[in-house]
Amino acid sequence: MNGTLDRPRLKAPQERSSPRADGPRSLRSRAWDGCRALSARLVALLRLWSARARDRDLMRHFTERDLRDIGLTRAQARWEIDKPFWRA
């Protein structure tokens, strides 16, 4: 060392990347990440709704013995069956 501080060398103007070059791409990348996350949540929600509709349709055909096995009365089963698929 010859008495100077070791500092990172700044890039020459032609070597620097433009803030606009990184900014929009990074923003676009984050937007796509958000779209992918939203799509995944939407698919999961549709699968949940489909499972509820299927389970409630199956419950419609349960016998009294089947209902007794799972601990439900016919009235409780009817209440569950009559709910729309989006309601838990």
C-alpha positions as a Python dict, from the first residue, in 0.01 Angstrom:
ca = {
    (1, 'M'): (0, 0, 0),
    (2, 'N'): (129, 340, -84),
    (3, 'G'): (-91, 539, 155),
    (4, 'T'): (-406, 532, -56),
    (5, 'L'): (-729, 381, 65),
    (6, 'D'): (-843, 66, -103),
    (7, 'R'): (-1171, 164, -259),
    (8, 'P'): (-1375, -26, -512),
    (9, 'R'): (-1308, 117, -853),
    (10, 'L'): (-1607, 281, -1015),
    (11, 'K'): (-1693, 153, -1357),
    (12, 'A'): (-1641, 383, -1648),
    (13, 'P'): (-1966, 526, -1788),
    (14, 'Q'): (-1964, 285, -2082),
    (15, 'E'): (-1921, -11, -1843),
    (16, 'R'): (-2208, 81, -1613),
    (17, 'S'): (-2536, -84, -1675),
    (18, 'S'): (-2824, 151, -1726),
    (19, 'P'): (-3071, 164, -1436),
    (20, 'R'): (-3347, 128, -1692),
    (21, 'A'): (-3198, -195, -1824),
    (22, 'D'): (-3217, -363, -1484),
    (23, 'G'): (-3527, -189, -1350),
    (24, 'P'): (-3797, -293, -1597),
    (25, 'R'): (-3662, -645, -1631),
    (26, 'S'): (-3659, -687, -1258),
    (27, 'L'): (-4007, -534, -1234),
    (28, 'R'): (-4126, -761, -1513),
    (29, 'S'): (-3970, -1060, -1341),
    (30, 'R'): (-4145, -971, -1015),
    (31, 'A'): (-4472, -927, -1202),
    (32, 'W'): (-4439, -1273, -1355),
    (33, 'D'): (-4355, -1418, -1014),
    (34, 'G'): (-4673, -1259, -883),
    (35, 'C'): (-4874, -1399, -1174),
    (36, 'R'): (-4733, -1747, -1115),
    (37, 'A'): (-4815, -1727, -744),
    (38, 'L'): (-5167, -1606, -820),
    (39, 'S'): (-5215, -1882, -1076),
    (40, 'A'): (-5099, -2145, -828),
    (41, 'R'): (-5341, -2013, -565),
    (42, 'L'): (-5624, -2009, -818),
    (43, 'V'): (-5556, -2369, -922),
    (44, 'A'): (-5545, -2476, -556),
    (45, 'L'): (-5877, -2300, -492),
    (46, 'L'): (-6041, -2465, -794),
    (47, 'R'): (-5919, -2805, -677),
    (48, 'L'): (-6058, -2741, -329),
    (49, 'W'): (-6396, -2638, -470),
    (50, 'S'): (-6400, -2944, -696),
    (51, 'A'): (-6323, -3174, -400),
    (52, 'R'): (-6600, -3015, -192),
    (53, 'A'): (-6854, -3057, -471),
    (54, 'R'): (-6747, -3418, -527),
    (55, 'D'): (-6755, -3504, -155),
    (56, 'R'): (-7096, -3347, -108),
    (57, 'D'): (-7231, -3534, -408),
    (58, 'L'): (-7097, -3860, -264),
    (59, 'M'): (-7252, -3781, 74),
    (60, 'R'): (-7589, -3743, -99),
    (61, 'H'): (-7581, -4119, -166),
    (62, 'F'): (-7475, -4231, 183),
    (63, 'T'): (-7701, -4474, 365),
    (64, 'E'): (-7805, -4424, 726),
    (65, 'R'): (-7533, -4671, 826),
    (66, 'D'): (-7267, -4476, 632),
    (67, 'L'): (-7374, -4156, 803),
    (68, 'R'): (-7372, -4324, 1145),
    (69, 'D'): (-7016, -4448, 1073),
    (70, 'I'): (-6893, -4092, 1020),
    (71, 'G'): (-7099, -3957, 1310),
    (72, 'L'): (-7359, -3755, 1118),
    (73, 'T'): (-7735, -3752, 1123),
    (74, 'R'): (-7936, -3726, 802),
    (75, 'A'): (-8018, -3363, 891),
    (76, 'Q'): (-7651, -3276, 938),
    (77, 'A'): (-7565, -3444, 609),
    (78, 'R'): (-7846, -3257, 431),
    (79, 'W'): (-7717, -2928, 577),
    (80, 'E'): (-7367, -3005, 444),
    (81, 'I'): (-7495, -3124, 105),
    (82, 'D'): (-7704, -2811, 54),
    (83, 'K'): (-7409, -2574, 100),
    (84, 'P'): (-7261, -2423, -218),
    (85, 'F'): (-6921, -2557, -319),
    (86, 'W'): (-6741, -2234, -227),
    (87, 'R'): (-6861, -2241, 133),
    (88, 'A'): (-6657, -2445, 381),
}
